[in-house]
Amino acid sequence: MKGFCRLIDRINEQGGKLISFLILFLVGVVLFEISARYLFNRPTIWAHEISQMIYGAYVILLGGYVLQRGGHVNVEILYGKFRPRTRAIIDLFTWLLFFFFCGLILVKGWEMAWDSFKVRETEPTSFAPPIYPIKMMIPLGALLILLQGLARFLRSLALAISGKEMES
């Protein structure tokens, strides 16, 4: 179990570090558009759509990394006052909601992405870039966050049962 959790952590950590470089491409596209529009009076037809696609992929694929790092927002008015074992028991129930939600995104996202892939869907604009590759990021991102959630769930389960945190 420890090995599985470490593997998921490593996948999300390394993947998150790699995916974080997409922000540089996003900045490059936006700077190119700003320069073309305001310095040369030659706006592009592609920069806005490409920047949206890069940002969409960036956000969806980094969910697992953010969860692994504990970066998602928590409301801890009462929760923070409990002992670690009590928090782990509470977490076991909240993880069930998490799995339902992420599982739904995975299944429905896959259906949407597969339908888009089958017809080679494009944006209905004059630029018309293919959008099925970006839609494929939705189930991939859901899978990454679901796996990281499973690792966190297993850690909470170990803490709830033994009263000790699982080694990372």
FENSUL-V64589 format. One record per residue. PSI is psi in whole degrees, -180 to 180 (* if undefined). BURIAL is I if it has 16 or more other ideal C-beta (glycine too) atoms within 10 Angstrom, else O. D_FIRST is the distance of its C-alpha to the first C-alpha in Angstrom with 2 decimals. Layout:
BEGIN
psi=PSI burial=BURIAL d_first=D_FIRST
psi=PSI burial=BURIAL d_first=D_FIRST
END
This chain:
BEGIN
psi=-42 burial=O d_first=0.00
psi=-43 burial=O d_first=3.80
psi=-41 burial=O d_first=5.38
psi=-47 burial=O d_first=5.12
psi=-42 burial=I d_first=6.25
psi=-39 burial=O d_first=8.60
psi=-46 burial=O d_first=9.86
psi=-43 burial=I d_first=10.78
psi=-45 burial=I d_first=12.32
psi=-42 burial=O d_first=14.18
psi=-48 burial=I d_first=15.46
psi=-36 burial=I d_first=16.78
psi=-50 burial=O d_first=18.15
psi=-42 burial=O d_first=19.94
psi=-42 burial=I d_first=21.02
psi=-41 burial=I d_first=22.27
psi=-40 burial=O d_first=24.25
psi=-47 burial=O d_first=25.77
psi=-29 burial=I d_first=26.60
psi=-22 burial=O d_first=28.15
psi=-12 burial=O d_first=30.95
psi=-27 burial=I d_first=32.14
psi=-32 burial=O d_first=33.86
psi=-39 burial=O d_first=36.21
psi=-40 burial=O d_first=37.28
psi=-47 burial=I d_first=37.83
psi=-42 burial=O d_first=39.97
psi=-44 burial=O d_first=41.86
psi=-45 burial=I d_first=42.70
psi=-44 burial=I d_first=43.85
psi=-38 burial=O d_first=45.91
psi=-45 burial=O d_first=47.46
psi=-43 burial=I d_first=48.47
psi=-46 burial=O d_first=49.91
psi=-47 burial=O d_first=51.88
psi=-41 burial=O d_first=53.11
psi=-48 burial=O d_first=54.12
psi=-26 burial=O d_first=55.73
psi=-36 burial=O d_first=56.95
psi=1 burial=O d_first=58.09
psi=38 burial=O d_first=58.57
psi=72 burial=O d_first=56.57
psi=153 burial=O d_first=53.57
psi=161 burial=O d_first=51.05
psi=-5 burial=O d_first=50.13
psi=-23 burial=O d_first=46.55
psi=-41 burial=I d_first=45.14
psi=-47 burial=O d_first=44.39
psi=-42 burial=I d_first=42.45
psi=-41 burial=I d_first=40.53
psi=-36 burial=I d_first=39.61
psi=-41 burial=O d_first=38.35
psi=-43 burial=I d_first=36.22
psi=-45 burial=I d_first=34.74
psi=-41 burial=I d_first=34.04
psi=-47 burial=I d_first=32.50
psi=-42 burial=I d_first=30.08
psi=-49 burial=I d_first=29.36
psi=-48 burial=O d_first=28.55
psi=-36 burial=I d_first=26.45
psi=-17 burial=I d_first=24.33
psi=1 burial=I d_first=23.62
psi=-44 burial=I d_first=22.13
psi=-39 burial=I d_first=18.49
psi=-44 burial=I d_first=19.52
psi=-40 burial=O d_first=21.39
psi=-42 burial=I d_first=18.57
psi=-36 burial=I d_first=16.24
psi=-4 burial=O d_first=19.23
psi=33 burial=O d_first=19.99
psi=-3 burial=O d_first=23.32
psi=154 burial=O d_first=23.93
psi=135 burial=O d_first=26.61
psi=144 burial=O d_first=25.85
psi=111 burial=O d_first=28.54
psi=42 burial=O d_first=27.99
psi=-51 burial=O d_first=31.28
psi=-37 burial=O d_first=29.94
psi=-42 burial=O d_first=26.18
psi=-18 burial=O d_first=26.59
psi=-14 burial=O d_first=28.48
psi=158 burial=O d_first=25.73
psi=159 burial=O d_first=23.55
psi=-40 burial=O d_first=19.91
psi=-40 burial=I d_first=18.72
psi=-42 burial=O d_first=21.35
psi=-39 burial=I d_first=20.40
psi=-40 burial=I d_first=16.77
psi=-42 burial=I d_first=18.34
psi=-42 burial=O d_first=20.69
psi=-35 burial=I d_first=18.06
psi=-37 burial=O d_first=16.39
psi=-39 burial=O d_first=19.80
psi=-28 burial=O d_first=20.54
psi=-30 burial=I d_first=17.38
psi=-41 burial=O d_first=18.88
psi=-41 burial=O d_first=21.96
psi=-47 burial=I d_first=20.10
psi=-39 burial=O d_first=18.43
psi=-49 burial=O d_first=21.89
psi=-49 burial=O d_first=23.63
psi=-36 burial=I d_first=21.42
psi=-39 burial=O d_first=21.30
psi=-43 burial=O d_first=25.07
psi=-41 burial=I d_first=25.48
psi=-50 burial=I d_first=23.45
psi=-53 burial=O d_first=25.55
psi=-36 burial=O d_first=28.86
psi=-41 burial=I d_first=28.36
psi=-44 burial=I d_first=27.76
psi=-47 burial=O d_first=30.88
psi=-45 burial=I d_first=32.92
psi=-41 burial=I d_first=31.83
psi=-42 burial=O d_first=32.49
psi=-41 burial=O d_first=35.89
psi=-41 burial=I d_first=36.71
psi=-42 burial=O d_first=35.78
psi=-36 burial=O d_first=37.89
psi=2 burial=O d_first=40.99
psi=54 burial=O d_first=40.26
psi=139 burial=I d_first=40.77
psi=163 burial=O d_first=42.56
psi=141 burial=O d_first=43.61
psi=56 burial=O d_first=46.99
psi=176 burial=O d_first=48.67
psi=-29 burial=O d_first=51.09
psi=-41 burial=O d_first=48.33
psi=55 burial=O d_first=46.18
psi=154 burial=O d_first=42.92
psi=136 burial=O d_first=40.31
psi=-7 burial=I d_first=37.75
psi=-33 burial=I d_first=35.44
psi=-36 burial=O d_first=33.36
psi=-39 burial=I d_first=32.76
psi=-28 burial=I d_first=32.00
psi=-20 burial=I d_first=29.31
psi=-23 burial=I d_first=27.53
psi=-54 burial=I d_first=27.05
psi=-31 burial=I d_first=24.52
psi=-47 burial=I d_first=22.82
psi=-39 burial=I d_first=22.61
psi=-39 burial=I d_first=21.45
psi=-43 burial=I d_first=18.62
psi=-44 burial=I d_first=17.55
psi=-33 burial=I d_first=17.78
psi=-43 burial=I d_first=16.11
psi=-42 burial=I d_first=12.96
psi=-37 burial=I d_first=13.12
psi=-38 burial=I d_first=13.80
psi=-42 burial=I d_first=10.76
psi=-42 burial=I d_first=8.65
psi=-39 burial=I d_first=11.25
psi=-46 burial=I d_first=11.21
psi=-37 burial=I d_first=7.66
psi=-41 burial=I d_first=8.93
psi=-40 burial=I d_first=12.16
psi=-45 burial=I d_first=11.01
psi=-41 burial=I d_first=9.60
psi=-40 burial=I d_first=12.91
psi=-38 burial=I d_first=14.96
psi=-49 burial=O d_first=14.05
psi=-21 burial=O d_first=14.16
psi=1 burial=O d_first=16.38
psi=143 burial=O d_first=14.54
psi=143 burial=O d_first=12.78
psi=138 burial=I d_first=9.33
psi=143 burial=O d_first=10.43
psi=* burial=O d_first=10.62
END
